[in-house]
């Protein structure tokens, strides 16, 4: 008997036909409670701040406000959140000319004017100044010194102009700090590459991935960096797999984030029966480039048996990494060689080096195969990955190596899945 399944692939869906006896389980994020009206949920969050006063009481007619927004690689409905925040700020006396929006790009490419309009809405863009963060421009950064752990704190200097800074994003499981959201909008959102490299290297050198771990060294560093930058407030959402708002949170950057994590774990945490020799996953909704789609590796890494195969189905129309093209020179090497080159300074882009190190550690555990129109076989090989033109080809290649009896776990939304195994032995 053949099992027929649809796999998200960008804006399309691909058919996956697999023998029933070869399929172990299909895992998809789910949330069974009623989905609230977005507008009502945003208002509810603003009216019920967590561990801080209401926003209109925090500001005055002289307040200068910076809103930090995640970019078009994230599905946060900022086009609905930002107007609500602007109205709330206005009720506290803040003038439009005293509000700026800083797109917290991290190390991603700049957003185009059209992308910014789609992300924020034309009405907001017409009234409020919007600025792309530039992580490689030293003149755009302010040096706040070092954290207690020795991380250099270089943050966009626009925060120095602000009386109030509010970070806007969503909370999903993330391999570097455990979950996105909270202080992650500051680091890496509006930091320089030295700062981002330090936290990423701290993560990948501590553990193969931090996925789903709330309290960890990286989160501590991110929150220390946000403290230095004076960022106290966040507006975070938890979305379901269809991008609908499940719940929203406004308030203290630590406490509102942790309240959101509890809901995020309910949405994205999926009990898994165990590990299998093959894990096949769509990268959806992280599809633009592999710098985004690589998030799919880590839940797969948790679910695949030692020596097995991870198959990632991802369109990647912008290739591997628009702002980190040099990755192709070293990403396919052994982890110890990559780490040595980072230490010796031969890898100049340490952010790219940190992610290459993470990918290499996954490859030590399992073979990786890409099914992608945006990354061809030659480029995949430079990353140390195999390549297949179709899902069927990838499975046949894998069964030829592991044996036809090797069973498959399928993740329909791999980048946003937190596997919950009976016990976590990942080191």
C-alpha positions in Angstrom: 0.0 0.0 0.0 1.2 3.5 -0.9 0.9 6.5 1.5 0.3 9.8 -0.4 1.3 13.0 1.4 1.7 16.7 0.3 5.0 18.4 1.3 5.1 22.2 1.4 7.7 23.6 -1.1 7.7 27.4 -1.1 4.3 28.5 -2.4 3.8 25.0 -3.9 3.2 21.5 -2.6 5.1 18.4 -3.7 3.6 14.9 -3.7 5.3 12.3 -1.6 4.4 8.7 -2.3 5.9 6.2 0.0 5.2 2.6 0.8 3.2 2.3 4.0 5.6 -0.1 5.6 8.5 2.3 5.0 6.8 5.2 6.8 7.4 5.5 10.6 5.5 8.7 11.3 4.5 12.1 9.9 5.0 15.0 12.4 3.4 18.4 11.9 3.0 21.3 14.4 -0.6 21.6 15.5 -2.8 23.6 17.9 -6.3 22.6 18.7 -7.6 25.5 20.6 -9.7 28.3 18.9 -7.7 30.8 17.0 -8.6 34.3 18.2 -9.2 37.4 16.1 -5.8 38.9 15.4 -6.9 42.5 16.2 -8.6 41.4 19.5 -5.5 39.4 20.5 -3.2 42.3 19.8 -5.4 44.5 21.9 -5.6 41.9 24.7 -1.8 41.7 24.9 -1.4 45.5 25.0 -4.1 45.8 27.7 -2.5 43.0 29.8 1.3 43.8 29.9 3.5 41.3 31.6 5.7 42.7 34.4 5.6 46.3 33.2 3.1 49.2 33.1 0.8 49.7 30.1 2.6 51.2 27.1 0.8 54.5 27.1 2.0 55.0 30.7 5.6 54.3 29.8 5.8 57.2 27.2 5.1 60.9 27.1 4.8 63.7 24.5 8.6 64.0 24.5 9.4 60.3 24.1 11.5 59.0 21.2 10.6 55.5 20.3 12.4 52.8 18.2 10.4 49.7 17.1 12.6 46.8 16.2 10.9 44.6 13.6 11.9 41.2 12.3 12.3 40.9 8.5 10.6 39.1 5.6 12.2 35.8 6.5 9.8 35.7 9.5 6.0 35.5 9.2 5.3 37.8 12.2 2.2 40.0 11.2 4.0 43.3 11.8 1.6 44.9 9.4 -1.1 44.5 12.1 1.1 44.8 15.2 2.9 48.0 14.3 -0.2 50.1 13.6 -1.6 49.0 17.0 1.6 49.9 18.7 1.7 53.3 17.0 -1.9 54.0 18.1 -1.0 53.0 21.7 2.0 55.2 21.6 -0.1 58.1 20.3 -2.5 57.6 23.2 0.5 58.3 25.5 1.3 61.5 23.6 4.1 60.2 21.3 4.3 62.1 18.0 4.7 60.2 14.7 7.9 62.1 13.9 9.5 60.7 17.1 8.9 57.1 16.1 11.4 55.1 13.9 11.3 51.5 12.8 14.6 49.6 12.6 14.4 46.4 10.6 16.3 43.9 12.7 17.9 42.0 9.8 20.7 40.3 11.8 23.1 39.4 9.1 20.5 39.0 6.4 20.4 41.2 3.2 18.7 44.6 3.2 15.0 44.5 2.5 13.8 46.3 -0.6 11.3 49.2 -0.4 8.6 46.9 -1.8 9.4 44.1 0.8 9.2 46.7 3.6 5.8 47.9 2.4 4.6 44.3 2.3 6.0 43.6 5.8 4.8 46.8 7.5 1.9 48.0 5.4 1.8 51.1 3.1 0.1 53.3 5.7 2.9 52.8 8.3 5.7 53.2 5.7 4.1 56.5 4.5 4.1 57.9 8.1 7.1 56.5 9.9 10.8 56.4 9.0 12.0 52.8 8.3 15.7 51.9 8.4 17.5 48.7 7.4 20.0 47.6 10.0 23.5 47.2 8.5 25.6 44.7 10.5 28.8 45.4 8.6 28.8 49.2 8.9 30.9 50.2 11.9 29.6 53.8 11.7 26.1 52.4 12.3 27.2 50.6 15.5 27.9 51.7 19.1 30.4 49.8 21.2 28.9 49.1 24.7 32.0 47.1 25.8 32.0 43.5 26.9 29.5 41.3 28.7 30.6 39.5 31.8 31.2 36.5 29.6 33.5 38.5 27.2 31.1 39.0 24.3 31.6 42.3 22.5 28.4 44.3 22.6 28.2 46.3 19.3 24.6 47.4 18.7 22.9 49.8 16.2 23.5 53.3 17.6 19.9 54.3 16.9 19.1 52.8 20.3 21.1 55.7 21.9 18.5 58.2 20.5 15.5 56.3 22.0 13.8 56.7 25.3 11.8 53.5 24.6 12.7 50.5 22.4 10.2 47.8 21.7 11.2 44.5 19.9 8.6 42.8 17.7 8.9 39.2 16.6 7.7 35.6 17.0 8.6 32.7 19.3 9.5 29.5 17.6 12.1 26.8 18.6 15.6 27.8 17.4 18.8 25.9 17.4 21.1 28.8 18.6 19.3 30.2 21.7 16.6 27.6 22.2 13.8 29.7 21.0 13.5 32.8 18.8 11.8 35.9 20.3 12.6 38.0 23.3 16.1 39.4 23.3 16.9 37.7 19.9 15.5 40.8 18.2 18.5 42.7 19.6 21.1 39.9 19.2 21.6 39.2 16.4 18.8 41.5 15.1 20.5 44.9 15.4 24.1 43.9 16.3 27.4 43.9 14.5 29.0 40.7 13.2 31.5 40.4 16.0 28.7 40.2 18.5 26.7 37.7 16.5 29.7 35.5 15.8 30.4 35.3 19.5 26.9 34.2 20.5 26.7 31.7 17.6 30.1 30.2 18.4 29.2 30.0 22.1 26.1 28.0 21.0 27.7 25.5 18.6 30.7 24.9 20.7 28.6 24.2 23.8 26.1 21.8 22.2 25.2 20.5 18.8 22.1 22.5 19.0 20.0 24.3 21.7 16.6 23.6 20.1 13.8 23.9 22.7 16.1 24.6 25.7 14.8 27.7 27.4 17.5 28.6 29.9 21.0 28.4 28.4 24.2 30.4 28.1 23.3 31.9 24.7 20.0 33.3 26.0 21.8 34.7 29.0 24.2 36.5 26.6 21.4 37.8 24.4 19.6 39.2 27.4 22.7 40.8 28.8 23.3 42.5 25.4 19.7 43.8 25.3 20.2 45.2 28.8 23.3 47.1 27.6 21.3 48.5 24.7 18.5 49.6 26.9 15.8 47.4 25.3 13.2 46.6 27.9 10.0 45.7 26.1 8.9 43.2 23.5 5.7 42.4 21.6 5.9 38.7 20.6 3.5 36.4 18.9 3.2 32.7 18.7 1.9 31.5 15.3 0.4 28.3 14.2 1.7 26.4 11.1 -0.6 28.4 8.8 0.8 31.7 10.2 -2.2 32.6 12.3 -1.7 34.3 15.6 -2.4 31.8 18.5 -1.4 34.2 21.2 0.4 37.6 21.7 2.5 38.9 24.5 3.6 42.4 25.4 5.8 43.3 28.3 9.2 42.8 30.0 11.7 41.3 27.6 12.4 38.4 29.9 9.1 37.6 31.4 6.9 38.1 28.3 9.2 35.9 26.3 9.1 33.1 28.8 5.3 33.3 28.9 5.3 33.0 25.1 7.7 30.0 25.2 5.1 28.0 27.2 2.6 28.4 24.3 5.2 28.0 21.6 6.2 24.6 23.0 2.5 23.5 22.9 2.3 24.5 19.3 5.6 23.3 17.9 6.5 20.5 20.4 5.5 17.2 18.9 5.9 13.8 20.7 8.0 11.5 18.5 8.1 7.8 18.9 11.8 7.5 18.5 14.6 7.9 15.9 14.6 6.4 12.4 17.4 5.8 9.8 15.8 8.4 7.5 14.3 11.7 8.3 12.7 13.7 5.4 11.6 17.3 6.1 10.3 20.3 4.2 12.0 23.5 5.3 8.7 25.4 5.1 8.2 28.2 6.1 12.0 28.9 5.9 12.4 28.7 2.2 14.2 31.7 0.8 17.9 30.7 1.1 19.7 27.9 3.0 20.9 30.4 5.6 17.2 30.3 6.6 16.3 26.7 5.6 19.2 25.2 7.6 17.0 25.4 10.7 15.5 22.2 9.3 18.7 20.4 10.0 18.4 20.5 13.8 15.0 18.8 14.5 16.1 16.2 11.9 19.4 15.8 13.7 17.4 15.0 16.9 15.3 12.3 15.1 17.8 10.6 12.8 19.7 7.5 13.9 23.5 7.6 13.9 24.8 7.1 10.4 21.4 7.7 8.8 20.3 10.2 6.3 18.5 13.6 6.5 16.6 14.7 3.4 15.7 18.4 3.3 13.2 19.5 0.7 13.7 23.3 0.2 13.4 25.7 -2.8 16.0 28.2 -1.7 15.5 30.6 -4.7 18.2 32.9 -3.4 20.8 30.0 -3.0 22.9 29.4 0.1 23.4 32.8 1.7 23.2 36.1 -0.1 25.3 38.0 2.5 27.7 35.1 3.2 28.8 33.8 -0.2 32.3 32.8 1.1 30.7 29.9 3.0 31.1 27.7 -0.1 34.9 27.9 0.4 34.9 26.1 3.8 31.4 24.8 4.8 32.1 21.3 3.5 35.1 20.7 5.7 35.3 18.7 8.9 34.1 20.5 12.1 37.6 20.5 13.7 39.1 22.1 10.6 36.5 24.8 10.4 36.9 25.6 14.1 40.7 25.8 13.8 40.4 28.2 10.9 38.0 30.4 12.9 40.5 30.5 15.8 43.4 31.2 13.5 41.5 34.0 11.8 41.6 32.4 8.4 37.8 32.4 8.3 37.1 36.1 8.4 33.3 35.8 8.5 32.9 34.2 11.9 29.1 34.2 11.8 29.3 32.1 8.6 32.0 30.0 10.3 29.7 29.3 13.2 26.9 28.1 11.0 29.3 26.0 8.9 30.5 24.5 12.1 27.0 23.6 13.1 26.3 22.0 9.7 29.5 20.0 9.8 28.6 18.6 13.3 25.3 17.4 11.9 27.1 15.8 9.0 29.3 13.9 11.4 26.1 12.3 12.8 24.2 11.7 9.5 24.4 12.2 5.7 22.5 15.2 4.4 20.8 15.3 1.0 19.1 18.4 -0.5 16.1 18.3 -2.9 16.3 21.9 -4.1 15.8 23.9 -7.3 17.8 26.8 -5.9 20.9 24.7 -4.9 22.4 22.4 -7.5 24.5 19.3 -7.0 27.8 21.2 -7.4 26.9 23.8 -4.7 25.4 21.1 -2.4 28.7 19.2 -2.7 30.6 22.3 -1.5 28.4 22.2 1.6 29.3 18.6 2.1 25.7 17.5 1.1 24.3 15.1 -1.5 21.7 16.4 -4.0 18.7 14.8 -5.7 16.3 16.3 -8.3 13.2 14.8 -6.7 12.1 13.4 -3.4 11.7 9.9 -5.0 15.3 10.0 -6.2 16.6 11.1 -2.7 14.7 8.2 -1.1 16.0 5.6 -3.6 19.6 6.9 -3.2 19.2 6.6 0.6 17.6 3.1 0.5 20.4 1.9 -1.8 22.8 2.9 1.0 20.9 1.9 4.1 18.7 -0.9 2.8 15.1 -0.9 1.8 14.0 -1.8 5.3 15.1 1.7 6.6 12.0 3.5 7.8 11.3 7.2 7.3 10.1 10.0 9.6 8.5 12.9 7.8 8.4 16.5 9.0 6.0 18.7 7.0 7.3 21.9 8.6 10.8 21.0 9.6 12.1 24.4 10.4 9.3 25.0 13.0 9.2 21.5 14.6 10.4 20.7 18.1 10.6 16.9 18.5 9.8 15.7 22.0 11.6 12.4 22.4 11.3 10.1 25.4 14.8 11.1 26.4 17.2 13.6 24.7 20.7 12.2 24.3 22.0 14.9 22.0 25.4 16.2 23.0 
